[in-house]
Amino acid sequence: MIGLVPVAPERGRRLSGISLYTLSVWVLPLVIAITFHEAAHGFVAYRLGDNTASKLGRVSFNPLRHIDPFGTVILPGILLLSHAPFLFGYAKPVPVNFRNLNHPRMDMVWVALAGPATNILLALVAASAFHGLGLVPGNSTQWVADNLKNALIINVILAVFNMLPIPPLDGGRVAVGLLPNVLAAPLSRLEPYGMLILIGTLLLLPVLGNQLGLNLDLISTIVRTVTGYVIQLLLLVTGNI
């Protein structure tokens, strides 16, 4: 799973320029979102015939099973310390042998959809939980509210971002599974270069756009727009607006 998450400054004590309050209300929902996303991939793959992830202990709610030292810890930490307006990171991909699946091409779609679908479900739970804030002791209400708010934001962003049709993102694998072979084959061949494509469009294109006086921040704009609509829909469905 790969993610792009905005970070807003929060009140509280600060450690090396990072608010401890900010860490306390972002880390927990982020870890839960990552863990459930990856576990969902492994669980659905197991149910559809491939036990690769299960044998490696990746069908687990233990976040340590899914953390990539650089992508989950070091890279987001560098972005936090540099006061970047967003966090970018990734977890260890869940290993899936698609040839073991009962129906490899279509089941690949279900395995890929499992992660983003789980994030949307978590976002729905977070939005629904706003109605229970009245039961929280007064001195904890703001902290719980901020965790729920960030859980809603993080899970929707991860779902939307991972559904972009670029391999190795989940959306890329869904597209490969659903498109006709004439389109699916060249798209699947992009997977080894997918991370470079993402880095280029996320980081390099905006820099180039600034030099040219153009807005080339394409992915962030798409993710931000779609995320806003999805969050509004979830708030509407759960009776918060």
C-alpha positions as CSV (number, residue, x, y, z in Angstrom):
1,M,0.0,0.0,0.0
2,I,1.2,3.5,-0.9
3,G,-0.3,6.6,0.7
4,L,-0.3,10.4,0.4
5,V,-1.6,12.1,3.6
6,P,-1.9,15.9,4.3
7,V,-0.6,17.0,7.7
8,A,-2.0,20.0,9.6
9,P,-0.2,21.6,12.6
10,E,-1.8,20.9,16.0
11,R,-1.5,22.3,19.4
12,G,0.7,20.7,22.1
13,R,4.2,20.3,23.3
14,R,6.8,20.1,20.5
15,L,9.7,17.7,20.0
16,S,12.3,18.6,17.3
17,G,9.7,20.8,15.7
18,I,7.0,18.2,15.7
19,S,4.0,18.6,18.0
20,L,3.5,15.6,20.3
21,Y,-0.2,16.3,20.0
22,T,0.1,16.0,16.2
23,L,1.9,12.7,16.5
24,S,-0.7,11.4,19.0
25,V,-3.7,12.1,16.7
26,W,-2.1,11.0,13.4
27,V,0.0,7.9,14.2
28,L,-2.7,5.7,15.6
29,P,-5.3,6.2,12.8
30,L,-2.5,5.8,10.2
31,V,-1.2,2.6,11.7
32,I,-4.7,1.1,11.9
33,A,-5.4,2.2,8.3
34,I,-2.2,0.6,7.0
35,T,-2.5,-2.6,9.0
36,F,-6.1,-3.3,8.1
37,H,-5.5,-2.5,4.4
38,E,-2.6,-4.9,4.1
39,A,-4.3,-7.7,6.2
40,A,-7.4,-7.4,3.9
41,H,-5.3,-8.1,0.8
42,G,-3.8,-11.2,2.4
43,F,-7.2,-12.4,3.8
44,V,-9.0,-12.2,0.5
45,A,-6.1,-13.8,-1.3
46,Y,-6.3,-16.7,1.2
47,R,-10.0,-17.1,0.8
48,L,-9.6,-17.1,-3.0
49,G,-6.9,-19.9,-3.0
50,D,-3.5,-18.3,-2.4
51,N,-2.0,-18.9,1.1
52,T,1.3,-17.2,0.4
53,A,0.6,-14.2,2.6
54,S,-0.9,-16.4,5.3
55,K,2.2,-18.7,5.5
56,L,4.3,-15.5,6.0
57,G,2.1,-14.2,8.8
58,R,0.9,-11.3,6.8
59,V,-2.8,-11.9,7.4
60,S,-2.4,-10.2,10.7
61,F,-3.5,-7.1,12.6
62,N,0.0,-6.8,14.1
63,P,1.3,-3.6,12.5
64,L,4.9,-4.8,12.8
65,R,4.1,-7.4,10.1
66,H,3.4,-4.7,7.6
67,I,5.9,-2.0,8.3
68,D,8.6,-1.2,5.8
69,P,11.5,0.5,7.7
70,F,12.1,3.1,5.1
71,G,8.7,3.5,3.5
72,T,6.6,3.5,6.7
73,V,9.0,5.1,9.2
74,I,12.0,6.9,7.7
75,L,10.5,8.6,4.7
76,P,7.4,9.9,6.5
77,G,9.6,11.0,9.4
78,I,11.8,13.0,7.0
79,L,8.7,14.7,5.5
80,L,7.4,15.5,9.0
81,L,10.8,17.0,10.1
82,S,11.0,19.1,6.9
83,H,7.4,20.4,7.6
84,A,6.2,19.0,4.2
85,P,2.5,19.7,3.6
86,F,1.8,16.0,3.1
87,L,3.1,12.6,4.2
88,F,4.1,10.1,1.5
89,G,4.9,6.5,2.5
90,Y,4.2,2.9,1.9
91,A,4.0,-0.4,3.7
92,K,5.5,-3.8,2.7
93,P,3.4,-5.1,-0.1
94,V,1.5,-8.3,0.7
95,P,2.9,-11.2,-1.4
96,V,0.3,-12.8,-3.6
97,N,0.9,-15.5,-6.1
98,F,-1.9,-14.8,-8.5
99,R,-1.4,-18.2,-10.3
100,N,-2.6,-19.9,-7.1
101,L,-5.9,-18.0,-7.2
102,N,-9.0,-19.9,-8.2
103,H,-9.7,-17.5,-11.1
104,P,-6.4,-15.6,-11.4
105,R,-7.4,-12.6,-13.5
106,M,-10.8,-11.8,-11.8
107,D,-9.6,-12.8,-8.3
108,M,-6.7,-10.4,-8.7
109,V,-9.3,-7.7,-9.0
110,W,-10.9,-8.8,-5.7
111,V,-7.6,-9.0,-3.9
112,A,-6.7,-5.5,-5.1
113,L,-10.0,-4.0,-4.1
114,A,-9.9,-5.5,-0.6
115,G,-7.5,-2.9,0.7
116,P,-9.2,0.3,-0.5
117,A,-12.6,-1.2,0.4
118,T,-11.4,-1.8,3.9
119,N,-10.2,1.8,4.2
120,I,-13.6,3.0,3.1
121,L,-15.2,0.8,5.7
122,L,-12.9,2.2,8.4
123,A,-13.7,5.7,7.3
124,L,-17.4,4.9,7.6
125,V,-16.9,3.6,11.1
126,A,-14.9,6.7,12.1
127,A,-17.6,9.0,10.7
128,S,-20.3,7.1,12.5
129,A,-18.3,7.3,15.8
130,F,-18.6,11.1,15.8
131,H,-22.1,10.5,17.2
132,G,-20.6,8.8,20.3
133,L,-18.3,11.7,21.3
134,G,-20.9,12.8,24.0
135,L,-20.0,9.6,25.9
136,V,-16.3,10.5,26.0
137,P,-15.0,12.1,29.2
138,G,-14.7,15.9,28.7
139,N,-10.9,16.2,28.9
140,S,-10.5,13.5,26.2
141,T,-13.2,14.6,23.8
142,Q,-10.9,16.8,21.6
143,W,-8.2,14.1,21.3
144,V,-10.8,11.4,20.4
145,A,-12.5,13.8,17.9
146,D,-9.2,14.6,16.2
147,N,-8.3,10.9,16.0
148,L,-11.7,10.2,14.4
149,K,-11.3,13.2,12.0
150,N,-7.9,12.0,10.9
151,A,-9.0,8.4,10.6
152,L,-11.7,9.6,8.2
153,I,-9.3,11.7,6.2
154,I,-6.5,9.1,6.1
155,N,-8.6,6.2,5.2
156,V,-10.4,8.0,2.4
157,I,-7.1,9.4,1.0
158,L,-5.5,5.9,1.1
159,A,-8.5,4.4,-0.7
160,V,-8.6,7.1,-3.4
161,F,-4.9,7.2,-3.9
162,N,-4.5,3.5,-4.1
163,M,-7.3,3.3,-6.7
164,L,-5.3,5.4,-9.2
165,P,-4.9,3.2,-12.3
166,I,-1.1,3.0,-12.1
167,P,0.6,-0.3,-11.3
168,P,1.6,-1.3,-8.6
169,L,-1.2,0.6,-7.0
170,D,-4.4,-1.4,-6.3
171,G,-6.2,0.6,-9.0
172,G,-3.6,-0.5,-11.5
173,R,-4.2,-4.1,-10.8
174,V,-7.9,-3.7,-11.0
175,A,-7.5,-2.0,-14.4
176,V,-5.2,-4.8,-15.6
177,G,-7.8,-7.4,-14.5
178,L,-10.8,-5.6,-16.1
179,L,-9.4,-4.2,-19.3
180,P,-9.1,-6.2,-22.6
181,N,-5.7,-7.8,-23.2
182,V,-4.7,-5.2,-25.8
183,L,-4.8,-2.5,-23.0
184,A,-4.1,-4.7,-20.0
185,A,-0.8,-6.1,-21.3
186,P,1.0,-2.7,-21.8
187,L,-0.4,-1.4,-18.5
188,S,0.9,-4.4,-16.6
189,R,4.4,-3.9,-18.0
190,L,4.5,-0.5,-16.3
191,E,4.5,-2.1,-12.8
192,P,8.4,-2.2,-12.4
193,Y,8.4,1.5,-13.2
194,G,5.3,2.5,-11.2
195,M,7.1,3.9,-8.2
196,L,9.3,6.1,-10.4
197,I,6.2,7.3,-12.3
198,L,4.5,8.2,-8.9
199,I,7.6,10.0,-7.6
200,G,7.9,11.9,-10.9
201,T,4.2,13.0,-10.9
202,L,4.1,13.7,-7.2
203,L,7.4,15.5,-6.7
204,L,9.1,16.4,-9.9
205,L,6.1,17.6,-12.1
206,P,5.0,20.2,-9.5
207,V,8.6,21.6,-9.4
208,L,8.7,21.7,-13.1
209,G,5.3,23.4,-13.2
210,N,6.5,26.1,-10.8
211,Q,9.4,26.8,-13.1
212,L,7.1,27.1,-16.1
213,G,4.3,28.9,-14.3
214,L,1.9,26.0,-14.7
215,N,0.0,23.8,-12.3
216,L,1.3,20.3,-12.9
217,D,0.4,18.9,-9.5
218,L,-1.9,16.4,-11.2
219,I,-2.1,13.5,-8.8
220,S,-2.5,15.7,-5.6
221,T,-5.2,17.7,-7.3
222,I,-7.1,14.5,-8.4
223,V,-6.8,12.8,-5.0
224,R,-7.7,16.0,-3.1
225,T,-10.9,16.6,-5.3
226,V,-12.1,13.0,-5.2
227,T,-11.3,12.7,-1.5
228,G,-13.4,15.8,-0.7
229,Y,-16.4,14.3,-2.5
230,V,-16.1,10.9,-0.8
231,I,-15.7,12.5,2.7
232,Q,-18.8,14.6,2.1
233,L,-20.7,11.5,1.0
234,L,-19.7,9.5,4.1
235,L,-20.6,12.4,6.4
236,L,-24.0,12.6,4.7
237,V,-24.6,8.9,4.9
238,T,-23.7,8.8,8.6
239,G,-25.9,11.8,9.4
240,N,-23.1,14.2,10.2
241,I,-24.3,16.9,7.7
